[in-house]
Amino acid sequence: MKEYDLYVVPTPIGNLSDITLRAIEVLKSVDMIACEDSRVTQKLLNHYDIKTKCFSYHKFNEKERISKILEILEEGKKLALVSDAGTPLFCDPGVVLVDELKKRNYKVTSLAGANAVATFLSQVPREGEDFTFVGFLPKTKTQIEKLLDYYKYTDLIFYDSPNRIMNTLEVIKNFDSTAKVAVGRELTKVFEEVVIDNVDEVIKYFEKNILKGEIVALVYRRKSSADNVDMDDKIKILKNKNYGAKDISIILSSLYGVNKNEIYKKSLD
């Protein structure tokens, strides 16, 4: 089996059984594990009788830990990177480390495994395959509304917390009272729940039901204004005006909410 200097290892987002056999093998075989919170990671390690030592690597000490990690790797040792739950670098620490190691030509690989977005989307019906994931939403109402407007023709996925989600849903409702949303909480756990409905109905539901746990949510895309528009004709008109494929894709996606890449490909034909 090919060896790497750093293994990026996903860990379960709730159910401890959702770890892969390869992840267990790697965590047992590396010399050290960089983790967000050793208390959280140790529970997983104890569950699978993994004796590998851990050290902290989180968003507040990412840069200062680089020198320690480089020392470990320079000694020829192997390292694994985990977050408290899910996949590192996915709204979790690791970007600084991976970037630094790749610049120095260290061998880095990532394992397949648990991810809250993929787990959520695999049980939420959607019309198209494309979506935009924005991590945690910004804090202010104005900033959230700007995102909602910018991505109104795309399924918008985001993380949220129990103490913020109701306010977030109210912002979405004020922005578009007809918006359809999906809210998933406690994924893979005993009290897992996914609610899909008009935003107003979802607000009413969670006003009557306890809302706890990590949250993944989706604002469904609006119907495109291009449904009754002949895109081929629009492309032809813009081509006759000497617009290039890139400009045509930007113009039509902005005006009608159509997929920019699809328009770009059509413009090249």
Secondary structure, DSSP 4 states (H G I P E B T S, - for coil): ----SEEE--B-SS-GGG--HHHHHHHHHSSEEEES-HHHHHHHHHHTT---EEEE--TTTHHHHHHHHHHHHHTT--EEE--SSB-TTSSSS-HHHHHHHHHTT--EEE-----HHHHHHTTS--S-S-EEEEEEPPSSHHHHHHHHHHTTTSEEEEEE-TTTHHHHHHHHHHH-TT-EEEEEESTTSTT-EEEEEEHHHHHHHHHHS---S-EEEEEPPPPPTTTTS-HHHHHHHHHHTT--HHHHHHHHHHHH---HHHHHHHHH-
